[in-house]
Amino acid sequence: MSPSGYVLDEEGIDLELLRELKEERRVRLDDYVRHVPHAVAVSGRTVWEVPCDLALPCATQNEIGGAEAAALVAGGCAAVVEGANMPTTPGAVRILGRAGVRFAPGKAANAGGGGEHQRVPPSGRGDARSRRGLTGR
């Protein structure tokens, strides 16, 4: 996906070919269709209009707005799970919620390294435990 369009391969993206095109040849994503004749490059549209069961916005902030949320609902999307920081606008979240689409915000779904940080005791308690030779576990 790019801001100017997307590539659709109904048989599934060939990940090895995609890696070769992007990392080794450093060509545009739409070059994929030259190598996979049944794939389609769609310009000037959003990937969120493609019917799906699950949407994973993982690129940029505000990439799913009201129009994109409506397209996801119309396409039968059952859940949106954020993998980026705030890729879904508040208005889009309301549209998804009214339609019964499950929503996992990035703060919950995209914890990153947060799990390690949660083991650090709250301020003050850690000092007392350290003095007594106790661990934070």
C-alpha positions in Angstrom: 0.0 0.0 0.0 1.1 3.5 -0.6 -0.7 6.9 -0.4 -1.4 6.8 -4.1 -2.8 3.2 -4.3 -2.3 -0.4 -3.7 -1.7 -3.8 -5.3 -4.3 -6.6 -5.0 -3.3 -10.2 -5.5 -6.4 -12.4 -4.9 -4.1 -15.5 -4.8 -2.0 -14.0 -2.0 1.1 -11.8 -2.1 4.3 -13.5 -3.1 6.4 -12.3 -0.1 9.7 -13.5 -1.6 9.1 -11.6 -4.8 7.9 -8.5 -2.9 11.0 -8.6 -0.7 13.2 -8.9 -3.8 11.4 -6.0 -5.6 11.5 -3.6 -2.7 14.8 -4.5 -0.9 17.1 -5.7 -3.7 15.8 -4.0 -6.9 14.3 -1.0 -5.0 11.4 -0.5 -7.4 7.9 0.8 -6.9 5.3 -1.6 -5.4 3.2 -1.5 -8.6 6.1 -3.2 -10.4 4.8 -6.4 -8.7 2.0 -6.7 -11.4 4.6 -7.1 -14.1 5.8 -10.3 -12.5 2.4 -11.5 -11.4 -0.1 -11.2 -14.3 -3.3 -11.8 -12.2 -2.4 -9.1 -9.7 -3.9 -5.6 -10.1 -2.4 -2.2 -9.4 -5.1 0.2 -8.2 -4.2 3.9 -8.4 -5.7 6.8 -6.5 -7.8 4.6 -4.2 -7.4 3.2 -0.7 -6.8 -0.4 0.3 -9.5 -0.1 3.0 -12.1 -0.4 0.2 -11.1 -4.1 -0.4 -13.5 -6.4 1.5 -11.8 -8.1 4.4 -12.4 -9.8 7.7 -9.6 -8.0 9.6 -8.0 -4.6 9.0 -4.5 -3.9 10.4 -3.6 -0.2 9.9 0.1 -0.2 10.7 1.6 2.7 8.7 0.6 6.2 9.6 -1.5 8.3 11.9 -5.0 9.1 10.7 -4.9 6.6 7.7 -8.5 5.4 8.5 -10.9 8.3 8.5 -14.7 8.3 8.2 -14.8 7.3 4.5 -12.3 4.5 5.0 -14.3 3.2 8.1 -17.5 3.3 6.1 -15.7 1.3 3.3 -14.5 -1.3 5.9 -18.0 -1.7 7.3 -19.5 -2.0 3.8 -16.8 -4.6 3.0 -17.8 -6.8 5.9 -14.8 -6.1 8.2 -15.2 -7.7 11.6 -12.3 -6.1 13.4 -9.7 -3.3 13.2 -6.5 -3.8 15.2 -4.1 -0.9 15.2 -0.4 -1.5 14.7 0.6 2.1 14.4 0.2 5.2 16.6 -3.4 6.5 16.2 -4.0 5.3 12.6 -7.8 5.5 13.1 -9.4 8.9 13.7 -12.0 9.3 16.5 -14.8 9.7 14.0 -13.8 6.5 12.3 -13.8 4.7 15.6 -17.4 5.9 16.2 -18.5 4.6 12.8 -16.8 1.2 13.4 -18.4 1.0 16.9 -21.9 1.9 15.7 -21.6 -0.9 13.0 -20.4 -3.5 15.6 -16.9 -3.7 14.2 -14.5 -4.7 17.0 -11.7 -2.3 17.6 -8.3 -2.8 19.3 -6.5 0.6 19.8 -2.8 0.8 19.3 -2.3 1.5 22.9 -3.5 -2.0 23.7 -2.7 -3.9 20.6 0.7 -2.4 19.9 2.5 -2.6 23.2 5.9 -2.8 21.7 8.5 -3.0 24.5 6.0 -2.0 27.2 5.9 -5.5 28.7 9.4 -5.2 30.0 8.7 -1.7 31.4 5.7 -3.0 33.3 7.9 -5.1 35.6 9.6 -2.0 37.0 8.1 -1.3 40.4 6.4 2.1 41.1 8.6 4.9 42.3 9.6 4.6 46.0 8.6 0.9 46.3 11.6 -0.2 44.2 14.0 1.6 46.5 12.6 -0.1 49.6 12.6 -3.5 47.9 16.2 -3.0 46.7 17.4 -2.2 50.2 15.9 -5.4 51.5 17.4 -7.4 48.6 14.1 -8.2 47.0 13.4 -8.3 43.3 10.6 -6.8 41.4 9.1 -10.1 40.4 
